[in-house]
Amino acid sequence: MGKALLVAWGHEFVDEVLDGLGSNTEVEVVVGKPTVDQWRNAPLVVIDGRCKTLASGMPTHLRMVVVAPAVLDGDRLATLYRGWQDDYPEVPVYHLPTGFDAVRQLVVEAAAGTQRPEVRIGVVGGHGGAGATTVATALAMAAAHDGRRTILVDANAPGGVDDRLGTPMRDLRVVNSLAPAYILDRHAGDVKVVDLSRSLNEDQIAAAGLCDLVLLVANVQRNALVTRQVAARLAVKGARFAVLPTWAHDDAAQALAEEFRVQFLDEVPLDPPSVFSDGRVHLIDSCHLFEMARTLLARAPYFAARVAA
């Protein structure tokens, strides 16, 4: 629960919005540029559409809406709309007074705390062929299937995720990028899944640090040395991660989790007959892989809290 943040260029815009929202609706008002903490902590950001610089340099916000005051119309309104859509394609733009009902509903939901928090999950393989890309794809597909706006960032071998997708998903967008931290901070979505490279360069590590949880996928008992190197890299940089073995009764994986004091999860059910067709992942309701993916999505923030404890 909390107050929406109203970011305005001037006091006239504040008065127009507050009058339209009604006396029973409370918001936090900032005239000028807010602090990063104000921006991050607000359940909803309502921003004056006339001044895009108010949002420049700020991290992406899952619930940000742009409001165009009533004085704008015609070409000026069209120019404002195009300008915001060029840089923030996922952010809705509402024109007053017709947009008041939609904005009021969003403010009420923010105050009631009925919005889901954004979930960010990174996936990295402890060795080649571990199944990390398959797990990342399954997570993203499960989230999109449940109606959540999902971004799947292919930061490992751009194009590899596309090769895995077997079921088209309306709410799933794949972004190929070797700069995943930028994508996480600049693109809005309910769920963001990043397929990381096990090389874990500085940008990859930065992205891992932005995730609620990073899943280290590996058959550790057969690839102990290289998997431990990946785990050590994550630990040194302070990433919140958990070990996800691909082999049943992997005592080496459990020992690795104990060494780094992170969560040890049940083995990933990579079941080729029920998941794959020509190397692609398909959404099958009875598939154990997708059941696991939904569980991880629901529990990721809590896993992260236990890992950090």
Residue frames as qw, qx, qy, qz and C-alpha x, y, z in Angstrom:
[[0.000, 0.887, 0.461, 0.000, 0.00, 0.00, 0.00],
 [0.409, -0.337, 0.043, 0.847, 1.14, 3.56, -0.66],
 [0.287, 0.803, 0.179, -0.490, 0.46, 6.82, -2.42],
 [0.697, 0.536, 0.283, 0.382, 0.93, 7.30, -6.13],
 [0.396, -0.455, 0.103, 0.791, 3.65, 9.80, -7.05],
 [0.403, 0.852, 0.329, 0.056, 2.46, 12.77, -9.13],
 [0.527, -0.284, 0.223, 0.769, 5.42, 14.36, -10.93],
 [0.294, 0.873, 0.389, -0.021, 4.56, 17.76, -12.41],
 [0.501, 0.360, 0.098, 0.781, 6.19, 20.51, -14.40],
 [0.044, -0.299, 0.128, -0.945, 4.10, 23.19, -12.70],
 [0.181, 0.146, 0.719, -0.655, 1.40, 23.80, -10.11],
 [0.573, 0.229, -0.101, -0.781, -1.38, 24.31, -12.67],
 [0.588, 0.140, -0.758, -0.246, -0.99, 20.70, -13.78],
 [0.146, -0.021, -0.867, 0.476, -1.11, 19.56, -10.14],
 [0.371, 0.197, 0.377, -0.826, -4.36, 21.44, -9.55],
 [0.626, 0.224, -0.397, -0.633, -5.92, 20.01, -12.73],
 [0.505, 0.087, -0.858, -0.017, -5.04, 16.43, -11.82],
 [0.041, -0.082, -0.784, 0.613, -6.06, 16.69, -8.16],
 [0.482, 0.187, 0.148, -0.843, -9.40, 18.28, -9.08],
 [0.669, 0.196, -0.526, -0.487, -10.07, 15.48, -11.53],
 [0.397, 0.079, -0.894, 0.192, -9.09, 12.70, -9.13],
 [0.572, -0.627, -0.385, -0.363, -11.36, 14.00, -6.39],
 [0.259, -0.735, 0.389, -0.492, -10.89, 14.92, -2.75],
 [0.893, -0.334, 0.240, -0.184, -10.89, 11.28, -1.57],
 [0.908, 0.296, -0.062, 0.289, -7.80, 10.39, -3.61],
 [0.396, -0.854, 0.263, 0.209, -4.40, 11.03, -2.03],
 [0.829, 0.431, -0.058, 0.352, -1.15, 11.29, -3.96],
 [0.552, -0.563, 0.087, 0.609, 2.40, 12.43, -3.21],
 [0.443, 0.882, 0.140, 0.081, 3.16, 15.52, -5.26],
 [0.575, -0.391, 0.234, 0.679, 6.58, 16.55, -6.58],
 [0.408, 0.905, 0.082, -0.091, 6.93, 19.68, -8.71],
 [0.116, 0.792, -0.594, -0.081, 10.16, 19.19, -10.60],
 [0.649, 0.289, -0.703, -0.027, 12.39, 16.13, -10.71],
 [0.821, -0.521, 0.046, -0.229, 11.85, 13.55, -7.92],
 [0.246, -0.614, 0.750, -0.014, 14.60, 11.67, -6.17],
 [0.449, 0.208, -0.835, -0.241, 15.45, 8.16, -7.36],
 [0.012, -0.088, -0.904, 0.418, 14.13, 6.76, -4.05],
 [0.450, 0.331, 0.312, -0.769, 10.81, 8.57, -4.44],
 [0.566, 0.372, -0.473, -0.563, 10.55, 7.21, -7.96],
 [0.345, 0.167, -0.923, -0.016, 11.48, 3.62, -7.10],
 [0.026, 0.112, 0.846, -0.521, 9.34, 3.37, -3.97],
 [0.489, 0.207, 0.102, -0.841, 6.12, 4.74, -5.45],
 [0.550, 0.193, 0.810, -0.061, 3.56, 2.07, -6.38],
 [0.473, 0.689, 0.493, 0.240, 2.51, 4.26, -9.32],
 [0.271, -0.363, 0.117, 0.884, 4.12, 7.24, -11.09],
 [0.344, 0.803, 0.483, 0.054, 1.84, 9.76, -12.81],
 [0.463, -0.304, 0.186, 0.812, 3.94, 12.14, -14.85],
 [0.275, 0.786, 0.092, -0.545, 3.28, 15.45, -16.60],
 [0.785, 0.345, 0.433, 0.276, 3.48, 14.64, -20.29],
 [0.304, 0.951, 0.002, 0.056, 4.70, 18.09, -21.29],
 [0.047, -0.835, 0.540, -0.098, 8.17, 17.55, -19.84],
 [0.953, 0.104, -0.285, 0.006, 9.86, 14.24, -20.71],
 [0.360, 0.532, -0.569, 0.513, 13.03, 15.29, -18.89],
 [0.586, -0.499, 0.336, -0.544, 11.19, 14.64, -15.62],
 [0.977, -0.083, 0.158, -0.119, 11.66, 10.91, -16.36],
 [0.663, 0.612, -0.386, 0.193, 15.11, 11.07, -17.95],
 [0.194, 0.519, -0.703, 0.447, 17.79, 9.28, -15.99],
 [0.636, -0.264, 0.471, -0.551, 15.24, 7.47, -13.85],
 [0.152, -0.092, 0.979, 0.100, 15.02, 3.66, -13.76],
 [0.392, -0.219, -0.648, -0.615, 12.08, 2.09, -15.51],
 [0.360, -0.039, 0.611, -0.704, 8.93, 1.86, -13.43],
 [0.093, 0.221, 0.960, 0.147, 6.47, -0.99, -13.85],
 [0.034, 0.761, 0.646, -0.042, 3.52, 1.34, -13.19],
 [0.161, -0.376, 0.066, 0.910, 4.19, 4.64, -14.91],
 [0.335, 0.700, 0.611, 0.160, 1.54, 6.61, -16.81],
 [0.229, -0.018, 0.149, 0.962, 1.87, 9.83, -18.75],
 [0.118, 0.745, 0.610, -0.243, -0.88, 12.44, -18.49],
 [0.254, 0.261, 0.313, 0.877, -1.42, 15.14, -21.09],
 [0.085, 0.418, 0.455, -0.782, -3.28, 18.22, -19.77],
 [0.418, 0.668, 0.605, -0.114, -6.50, 19.37, -21.39],
 [0.119, 0.840, -0.112, -0.517, -4.85, 22.45, -22.94],
 [0.133, -0.378, 0.771, 0.496, -3.01, 20.21, -25.40],
 [0.729, 0.428, 0.469, -0.255, -4.87, 19.12, -28.52],
 [0.644, 0.749, -0.076, -0.135, -4.35, 18.53, -32.21],
 [0.689, 0.557, -0.374, 0.275, -0.76, 18.56, -33.43],
 [0.105, -0.653, 0.570, -0.487, 0.66, 19.37, -30.01],
 [0.805, -0.249, 0.409, -0.350, -1.04, 16.35, -28.48],
 [0.943, 0.329, -0.050, 0.011, 0.11, 14.10, -31.33],
 [0.416, 0.680, -0.482, 0.365, 3.70, 15.33, -30.96],
 [0.418, -0.541, 0.568, -0.458, 3.63, 14.66, -27.21],
 [0.937, -0.030, 0.250, -0.243, 2.28, 11.16, -27.77],
 [0.836, 0.482, -0.213, 0.153, 4.90, 10.27, -30.39],
 [0.136, 0.727, -0.533, 0.412, 7.70, 11.64, -28.24],
 [0.591, -0.419, 0.569, -0.390, 6.81, 9.45, -25.27],
 [0.958, 0.148, 0.181, -0.165, 6.15, 6.37, -27.38],
 [0.617, 0.656, -0.408, 0.154, 9.56, 6.63, -29.04],
 [0.127, 0.537, -0.696, 0.459, 11.40, 6.34, -25.71],
 [0.319, -0.075, 0.790, -0.519, 8.80, 4.55, -23.55],
 [0.390, -0.006, -0.673, -0.628, 6.76, 2.31, -25.87],
 [0.359, -0.302, -0.880, 0.072, 5.10, 0.36, -23.03],
 [0.073, -0.298, -0.495, 0.813, 3.91, 3.45, -21.11],
 [0.126, 0.691, 0.681, 0.208, 0.28, 4.54, -21.66],
 [0.101, 0.022, -0.017, 0.994, -0.53, 8.19, -22.37],
 [0.009, -0.665, -0.739, 0.109, -3.85, 9.59, -21.06],
 [0.082, 0.329, 0.169, 0.925, -5.36, 12.87, -22.24],
 [0.009, -0.430, -0.647, 0.629, -7.44, 14.88, -19.79],
 [0.504, -0.304, 0.525, -0.614, -10.27, 15.10, -19.05],
 [0.859, 0.094, -0.312, -0.395, -11.26, 11.86, -20.85],
 [0.637, 0.246, -0.693, 0.230, -8.45, 9.92, -19.17],
 [0.298, -0.512, 0.463, -0.660, -9.43, 10.75, -15.59],
 [0.903, -0.203, 0.059, -0.374, -11.40, 7.54, -14.97],
 [0.900, 0.225, -0.317, 0.199, -8.47, 5.33, -16.01],
 [0.305, 0.501, -0.493, 0.643, -5.93, 7.33, -14.00],
 [0.530, -0.470, 0.296, -0.641, -8.19, 7.41, -10.94],
 [0.974, -0.101, -0.093, -0.179, -8.58, 3.62, -11.06],
 [0.741, 0.329, -0.411, 0.416, -4.80, 3.15, -11.21],
 [0.017, -0.536, 0.438, -0.721, -4.30, 5.50, -8.25],
 [0.765, -0.358, 0.154, -0.512, -6.92, 3.62, -6.21],
 [0.969, 0.066, -0.230, 0.054, -5.27, 0.27, -7.01],
 [0.478, 0.469, -0.467, 0.577, -1.89, 1.66, -5.97],
 [0.316, -0.506, 0.384, -0.705, -3.28, 2.85, -2.64],
 [0.891, -0.213, 0.094, -0.389, -4.96, -0.51, -2.03],
 [0.270, -0.536, 0.797, 0.071, -1.81, -2.46, -2.84],
 [0.847, 0.241, 0.409, -0.238, -3.62, -4.69, -5.34],
 [0.589, 0.716, -0.353, -0.127, -0.88, -4.48, -7.98],
 [0.965, -0.100, 0.018, 0.243, 1.61, -7.32, -8.32],
 [0.285, -0.799, 0.371, 0.378, 5.25, -6.41, -7.80],
 [0.611, 0.652, -0.422, -0.154, 7.64, -6.73, -10.72],
 [0.883, -0.299, 0.350, 0.098, 9.57, -10.01, -10.73],
 [0.404, 0.768, -0.487, -0.101, 13.09, -10.29, -12.16],
 [0.892, -0.251, 0.373, 0.053, 14.77, -13.66, -12.54],
 [0.258, 0.712, -0.611, -0.230, 18.18, -14.36, -14.04],
 [0.975, -0.012, 0.219, -0.035, 19.19, -17.79, -15.31],
 [0.197, 0.767, -0.603, -0.103, 22.78, -18.89, -15.90],
 [0.972, 0.070, -0.224, -0.023, 24.26, -22.25, -16.77],
 [0.600, -0.689, 0.385, 0.135, 27.11, -23.65, -14.72],
 [0.406, -0.274, 0.737, 0.465, 28.49, -25.27, -17.88],
 [0.321, 0.235, -0.532, -0.748, 27.68, -25.71, -21.55],
 [0.495, -0.119, -0.770, -0.386, 24.44, -27.54, -22.27],
 [0.005, 0.025, 0.776, -0.630, 23.14, -27.19, -18.72],
 [0.070, -0.577, -0.794, -0.174, 19.63, -26.28, -19.82],
 [0.128, -0.415, -0.311, 0.845, 19.66, -22.65, -18.65],
 [0.190, 0.082, -0.372, -0.905, 18.13, -21.28, -21.85],
 [0.375, -0.323, -0.812, -0.309, 15.37, -23.89, -21.65],
 [0.303, -0.504, -0.651, 0.479, 14.61, -22.91, -18.05],
 [0.028, -0.313, -0.038, 0.949, 14.62, -19.18, -18.93],
 [0.274, -0.080, -0.598, -0.749, 12.25, -19.82, -21.83],
 [0.378, -0.418, -0.826, -0.034, 9.92, -21.90, -19.66],
 [0.202, -0.451, -0.471, 0.731, 9.80, -19.17, -16.98],
 [0.112, 0.226, -0.173, -0.952, 8.93, -16.49, -19.53],
 [0.342, -0.166, -0.731, -0.567, 6.32, -18.62, -21.28],
 [0.323, -0.449, -0.800, 0.231, 4.64, -19.58, -18.00],
 [0.082, -0.431, -0.301, 0.847, 4.42, -15.92, -16.96],
 [0.215, 0.144, -0.384, -0.886, 3.04, -14.79, -20.32],
 [0.319, -0.262, -0.862, -0.293, 0.54, -17.66, -20.36],
 [0.259, -0.540, -0.685, 0.415, -0.82, -16.34, -17.04],
 [0.108, 0.882, 0.386, 0.249, -1.42, -12.92, -18.63],
 [0.429, -0.782, 0.040, 0.450, 1.61, -11.09, -17.21],
 [0.463, 0.868, -0.182, 0.013, 3.54, -8.72, -19.46],
 [0.847, -0.355, 0.283, 0.274, 6.82, -10.56, -19.85],
 [0.363, 0.841, -0.394, -0.077, 10.21, -9.63, -21.25],
 [0.940, -0.147, 0.201, 0.232, 12.71, -12.40, -22.01],
 [0.098, 0.905, -0.381, -0.160, 16.20, -10.95, -22.42],
 [0.959, 0.160, 0.031, 0.231, 18.55, -13.12, -24.46],
 [0.072, -0.929, 0.363, -0.002, 21.95, -11.99, -23.18],
 [0.768, -0.306, 0.539, 0.162, 23.71, -15.30, -23.67],
 [0.315, -0.065, 0.694, 0.644, 23.84, -16.04, -27.40],
 [0.409, 0.420, 0.119, -0.801, 21.36, -13.68, -29.08],
 [0.588, 0.252, -0.549, -0.538, 19.04, -15.78, -31.20],
 [0.195, 0.094, -0.963, 0.163, 19.28, -18.83, -28.94],
 [0.315, 0.235, 0.639, -0.661, 16.06, -18.03, -27.11],
 [0.577, 0.378, -0.170, -0.704, 14.20, -17.61, -30.40],
 [0.433, 0.250, -0.837, -0.222, 15.27, -21.12, -31.32],
 [0.036, -0.057, -0.919, 0.389, 13.61, -22.47, -28.17],
 [0.416, 0.232, 0.332, -0.814, 10.22, -20.77, -28.42],
 [0.042, 0.129, 0.929, 0.344, 7.70, -23.24, -29.74],
 [0.025, -0.694, -0.719, 0.042, 4.42, -21.65, -28.58],
 [0.134, 0.477, 0.116, 0.861, 3.67, -18.04, -29.70],
 [0.313, -0.562, -0.612, 0.461, 2.73, -15.88, -26.71],
 [0.096, 0.852, 0.316, 0.406, 0.85, -12.57, -26.93],
 [0.376, -0.922, 0.032, -0.084, 2.28, -11.15, -23.69],
 [0.784, -0.367, 0.256, 0.431, 5.87, -12.29, -24.29],
 [0.417, 0.894, -0.161, 0.018, 8.48, -10.07, -25.89],
 [0.877, -0.139, 0.089, 0.451, 12.02, -11.31, -26.61],
 [0.106, 0.973, -0.202, -0.031, 14.85, -8.76, -26.51],
 [0.890, 0.131, -0.072, 0.431, 18.29, -9.75, -27.80],
 [0.011, -0.941, 0.189, -0.281, 20.90, -7.71, -25.96],
 [0.746, 0.085, -0.436, 0.497, 24.43, -8.07, -24.65],
 [0.050, 0.274, -0.361, 0.890, 23.67, -5.17, -22.27],
 [0.395, -0.473, -0.774, -0.147, 20.93, -6.79, -20.13],
 [0.262, -0.414, -0.497, 0.716, 21.23, -4.36, -17.20],
 [0.110, 0.122, -0.169, -0.972, 20.08, -1.52, -19.46],
 [0.400, -0.248, -0.701, -0.537, 17.10, -3.56, -20.64],
 [0.405, -0.435, -0.755, 0.277, 16.07, -4.41, -17.08],
 [0.184, -0.428, -0.329, 0.822, 16.15, -0.77, -16.07],
 [0.125, 0.245, -0.239, -0.931, 14.58, 0.77, -19.17],
 [0.405, -0.128, -0.703, -0.570, 11.84, -1.66, -20.28],
 [0.516, -0.181, 0.420, -0.724, 8.59, -2.06, -18.38],
 [0.625, -0.016, -0.723, -0.295, 7.07, -5.46, -17.67],
 [0.770, -0.503, 0.078, -0.385, 5.45, -7.53, -14.94],
 [0.889, -0.283, 0.315, 0.177, 8.06, -10.29, -15.28],
 [0.379, 0.810, -0.439, -0.086, 11.58, -10.01, -16.66],
 [0.931, -0.187, 0.279, 0.143, 13.68, -13.11, -17.29],
 [0.206, 0.845, -0.464, -0.165, 17.32, -12.85, -18.33],
 [0.981, 0.090, 0.037, 0.168, 19.24, -15.68, -19.97],
 [0.188, -0.901, 0.371, 0.120, 22.77, -14.84, -18.81],
 [0.732, 0.485, -0.459, 0.137, 26.09, -16.00, -20.19],
 [0.854, -0.461, -0.135, 0.199, 28.24, -18.00, -17.77],
 [0.568, 0.350, -0.138, 0.732, 31.16, -15.72, -18.68],
 [0.372, -0.820, -0.394, 0.185, 29.41, -13.14, -16.45],
 [0.420, 0.329, -0.018, 0.846, 31.15, -10.01, -17.68],
 [0.079, -0.117, -0.406, 0.903, 30.58, -6.74, -15.86],
 [0.440, -0.054, -0.183, -0.877, 27.28, -5.91, -17.57],
 [0.651, -0.185, -0.699, -0.231, 25.98, -9.44, -17.02],
 [0.406, -0.197, -0.683, 0.574, 26.91, -9.23, -13.34],
 [0.139, 0.023, 0.168, -0.976, 25.19, -5.85, -13.12],
 [0.597, -0.139, -0.438, -0.658, 22.04, -7.44, -14.54],
 [0.602, -0.186, -0.764, 0.142, 22.33, -10.34, -12.07],
 [0.202, -0.112, -0.529, 0.817, 22.48, -7.81, -9.25],
 [0.356, -0.025, -0.051, -0.933, 19.20, -6.27, -10.43],
 [0.593, -0.152, -0.699, -0.369, 17.39, -9.63, -10.27],
 [0.707, -0.494, 0.179, -0.473, 15.31, -10.87, -7.36],
 [0.802, -0.273, 0.532, 0.010, 16.94, -14.24, -7.87],
 [0.409, 0.589, -0.625, -0.309, 19.48, -15.84, -10.21],
 [0.955, -0.067, 0.239, -0.162, 19.09, -19.55, -10.91],
 [0.002, 0.617, -0.762, -0.197, 22.38, -21.40, -11.34],
 [0.931, 0.175, 0.077, -0.311, 21.39, -24.38, -13.51],
 [0.226, 0.629, -0.743, -0.036, 23.88, -27.26, -13.63],
 [0.964, -0.109, -0.240, -0.002, 24.69, -30.93, -13.40],
 [0.198, -0.872, 0.416, -0.164, 27.22, -30.20, -10.68],
 [0.816, -0.351, 0.458, 0.047, 28.43, -33.70, -9.97],
 [0.813, 0.311, 0.328, 0.367, 29.73, -33.95, -13.54],
 [0.388, 0.666, 0.067, 0.634, 30.83, -30.32, -13.92],
 [0.546, -0.706, -0.334, 0.302, 31.86, -29.32, -10.41],
 [0.513, -0.247, 0.047, 0.821, 34.87, -27.13, -11.19],
 [0.106, 0.289, 0.368, 0.877, 33.34, -24.87, -13.85],
 [0.358, -0.704, -0.528, -0.313, 30.05, -24.57, -11.96],
 [0.563, -0.608, -0.294, 0.477, 31.87, -23.55, -8.80],
 [0.364, -0.033, 0.154, 0.918, 33.65, -20.81, -10.77],
 [0.142, -0.524, -0.459, -0.703, 30.30, -19.39, -11.88],
 [0.543, -0.700, -0.464, 0.015, 28.95, -19.59, -8.32],
 [0.565, -0.382, -0.150, 0.716, 32.04, -17.83, -6.98],
 [0.181, 0.220, 0.275, 0.918, 31.65, -15.03, -9.50],
 [0.345, -0.648, -0.479, -0.482, 28.02, -14.51, -8.49],
 [0.635, -0.618, -0.385, 0.258, 28.87, -14.61, -4.79],
 [0.502, -0.150, -0.046, 0.851, 31.78, -12.16, -5.02],
 [0.002, 0.269, 0.280, 0.921, 29.55, -9.62, -6.75],
 [0.215, 0.113, 0.565, -0.788, 26.74, -10.06, -4.22],
 [0.502, -0.041, -0.513, -0.695, 24.15, -11.53, -6.58],
 [0.629, -0.105, 0.561, -0.528, 21.23, -13.37, -4.95],
 [0.550, 0.293, -0.673, -0.398, 21.29, -16.86, -6.41],
 [0.787, -0.182, 0.489, -0.328, 20.13, -20.40, -5.84],
 [0.053, -0.331, 0.892, 0.304, 21.37, -23.73, -7.18],
 [0.800, 0.256, 0.144, -0.523, 19.01, -25.56, -9.53],
 [0.336, -0.331, 0.850, 0.236, 20.39, -29.03, -10.35],
 [0.659, 0.322, -0.347, -0.584, 19.51, -30.91, -13.52],
 [0.545, 0.157, -0.823, 0.010, 20.36, -34.30, -12.06],
 [0.752, -0.541, -0.180, -0.331, 18.45, -36.14, -9.35],
 [0.848, -0.495, -0.008, 0.187, 20.28, -36.73, -6.05],
 [0.555, 0.625, -0.190, 0.515, 23.11, -34.37, -7.02],
 [0.677, -0.609, -0.231, 0.342, 25.06, -34.37, -3.77],
 [0.521, 0.017, 0.082, 0.849, 27.72, -32.12, -5.32],
 [0.049, -0.594, -0.315, -0.738, 25.07, -29.49, -6.09],
 [0.580, -0.743, -0.315, -0.108, 23.79, -29.63, -2.53],
 [0.706, -0.360, -0.094, 0.603, 27.34, -29.26, -1.21],
 [0.325, 0.305, 0.193, 0.874, 27.87, -26.26, -3.50],
 [0.292, -0.729, -0.326, -0.527, 24.72, -24.60, -2.17],
 [0.705, -0.648, -0.227, 0.179, 25.84, -25.22, 1.39],
 [0.642, -0.056, 0.003, 0.764, 29.32, -23.82, 0.67],
 [0.126, 0.296, 0.174, 0.931, 27.91, -20.54, -0.64],
 [0.053, 0.343, 0.664, -0.662, 24.97, -20.54, 1.82],
 [0.384, 0.140, -0.283, -0.868, 22.31, -20.29, -0.87],
 [0.777, 0.101, 0.350, -0.513, 19.08, -22.13, -1.53],
 [0.078, -0.174, 0.930, 0.313, 19.19, -25.62, -3.03],
 [0.645, 0.208, 0.033, -0.734, 16.12, -26.23, -5.19],
 [0.808, 0.127, 0.569, -0.088, 14.54, -29.42, -6.48],
 [0.377, -0.149, 0.661, 0.632, 16.03, -30.67, -9.72],
 [0.412, 0.422, -0.151, -0.793, 14.65, -29.13, -12.89],
 [0.707, 0.203, 0.670, -0.105, 12.36, -31.58, -14.72],
 [0.256, 0.545, -0.507, -0.617, 13.89, -31.45, -18.20],
 [0.634, 0.151, 0.749, -0.120, 11.64, -34.06, -19.74],
 [0.001, 0.273, -0.586, -0.763, 12.27, -34.14, -23.52],
 [0.041, 0.332, 0.892, 0.303, 9.22, -36.23, -24.50],
 [0.055, -0.758, -0.632, 0.150, 6.78, -33.78, -22.89],
 [0.152, -0.784, -0.046, 0.600, 8.57, -30.47, -23.44],
 [0.106, -0.523, 0.503, 0.680, 10.46, -30.50, -26.70],
 [0.741, 0.508, 0.438, 0.012, 9.57, -30.82, -30.34],
 [0.643, 0.604, 0.067, 0.466, 12.38, -30.28, -32.84],
 [0.520, 0.057, -0.283, 0.804, 14.42, -28.62, -30.09],
 [0.155, -0.463, -0.056, -0.871, 11.71, -26.12, -29.14],
 [0.003, -0.156, -0.776, 0.611, 9.85, -25.60, -25.88],
 [0.324, -0.400, -0.558, -0.651, 6.06, -25.86, -26.02],
 [0.337, -0.237, 0.448, -0.793, 3.56, -24.84, -23.37],
 [0.567, -0.187, -0.771, -0.221, 1.94, -28.05, -22.11],
 [0.508, -0.625, 0.078, -0.588, -0.31, -27.62, -19.08],
 [0.933, -0.351, -0.024, -0.081, 0.59, -31.00, -17.59],
 [0.704, 0.440, -0.353, 0.431, 4.34, -30.53, -18.07],
 [0.686, -0.573, -0.265, 0.362, 6.34, -30.58, -14.83],
 [0.488, 0.099, 0.034, 0.867, 8.76, -27.99, -16.21],
 [0.100, -0.532, -0.228, -0.809, 6.04, -25.34, -16.42],
 [0.648, -0.664, -0.364, -0.080, 4.64, -26.30, -13.03],
 [0.686, -0.309, -0.155, 0.641, 8.11, -25.65, -11.62],
 [0.275, 0.314, 0.159, 0.895, 8.36, -22.38, -13.55],
 [0.341, -0.696, -0.320, -0.545, 5.09, -21.07, -12.08],
 [0.728, -0.591, -0.278, 0.210, 6.24, -22.01, -8.58],
 [0.599, -0.088, -0.028, 0.796, 9.54, -20.18, -9.05],
 [0.057, 0.511, 0.246, 0.822, 7.79, -17.07, -10.37],
 [0.519, -0.724, -0.322, -0.322, 5.50, -16.98, -7.34],
 [0.770, -0.586, -0.114, 0.224, 8.26, -17.58, -4.82],
 [0.645, 0.444, -0.095, 0.614, 11.22, -15.72, -6.37],
 [0.078, -0.764, 0.190, -0.612, 11.04, -12.65, -4.07],
 [0.770, -0.571, 0.157, -0.239, 10.80, -14.93, -1.01],
 [0.929, 0.087, -0.047, 0.356, 13.68, -17.09, -2.20],
 [0.396, 0.635, -0.165, 0.643, 15.71, -13.90, -2.54],
 [0.415, -0.750, 0.186, -0.481, 14.86, -12.83, 1.01],
 [0.926, -0.359, 0.121, 0.008, 15.96, -16.20, 2.40],
 [0.806, 0.330, -0.070, 0.487, 19.16, -16.16, 0.34],
 [0.184, 0.703, -0.183, 0.662, 20.03, -12.69, 1.63],
 [0.656, -0.701, -0.016, -0.281, 19.23, -13.51, 5.25]]
